[in-house]
Amino acid sequence: MIKVDGKQLPSPTDYLVGIMDIDKNTARTTSGLLVRDRVATKRKIELAWKVLTKAELSLILDAVSPVFFDVEYIDPKSGGKRTGTFYVGDRTAAGLDYINGEIRWKDVEMNFIER
């Protein structure tokens, strides 16, 4: 469902793609009319995984460790695959259990923001 720099990530349990307009100048005239200068339209991909193994979480965190990376994902506008350059926001993970020296992680979340 989603690849980072050509590496297939585990399928997320939550996948939300936001389409955001980036404005340079936005203001209202004295008559109240909105005037805006849209300079770009970007994507924000919100991802979550309910449960991941140590290896799966390491794979994801290693993939998103560069400052910028290419992401191939399913885009809601086109309905097909799209590739863009992204960076990652904050990453969170909660420990679920620790069995035989191995930890499992739950509620792993992160956002990919288009450059």
N, C-alpha and C positions, 0 to 999 in steps of 0.2 A: 504493500500500500504506500510506503514511503521509503525513499532512498536518500542517503546523505553521502555525497562524493562517491556514488556508485555502490555503496554498501547498503544492503537491505536491512532495515531495522525491524525488530519485532513489531507485529501489528498492534497499534494502540487500541485501547478499549474506548477511548474518547478522542474524537478527531473533529475539530472545529476550525473552519477556514473563514477568516474575516477579510473583507475587501475594504480597504481604507483609502480615502482621498487625502492627498497631501497638498495643502494650500500654502502659497507664498504670502499672499495678502488677502485678508478677508475683512470687509468693513460694510457698514450700512450707510447709505446716503441719508441726507437730511429728511427725505421723504419716507425712509424706512426700507428702501429697496436694498437687498443683499447683493453685493458685488464681490466676486471671488476670483482668484487667480489660481486655478488648480494646476499644479506642476507635475503631478504623478499620481498613479494609482498603485498601491502596494498591497501585499498579502501578509497576514499574520496567521500562523498555524498554531493552534493551541492543542497540545497533545497530552494524554494521560494514559498510564498503564496501571491496572489494578494490582497485579502481582508480577514481579520479575525476579529471575535468579540473579546471583552475583555476576555471572558471565554476561547475561543479557544487559544488565545495567551498565557494566563496564564497556560493552560494545557501543551502546548509545552515547555514553559520556565521552568515550574516546573519539567517536565520529564528530561530535559537536565541539570538540576542544579548540579547533582553529578559530581565529577571529571571524572569518567568513568561510562559508562552505556552500556547495551546490546542493539543492534539494529537488528531488523529483517527487511530485505529489499529484493527487487527484484534485483538480481545480473545479469549484462549483460553477463558475461562469461558462467554461468550455465543456465541462462534463468529461474531460479527458485528462491525460497526463500533461503536466506543465513543469518546466524546470526554471528555477530562479536562484539567485545568490542571497543567502540569508545569514543572520547571526542568531545566537541563542540568548534568551533572557535568563532569569533566575531558574535554577533547577532545584527541585525538592524531591526527597525520598524519605519514607518512614520505614524503619525496620519492622518486619512482620514477625519473624521467628528465627531462631538460631538452632539448627539441628545438625549434629555430627560435624561441627566446625564450619558449617555453611550457613550463610544468612540469606534470607529471602526478603525482598523489598516490596512494599505496597505503596499505593497512592503516589506513584512517580509522576511528576508534572513538569512541563517546560513549554516555552513558547519559541517558535521560530519567527523572526521578524525580517521581512524582505529588505534588502539593502537599499 
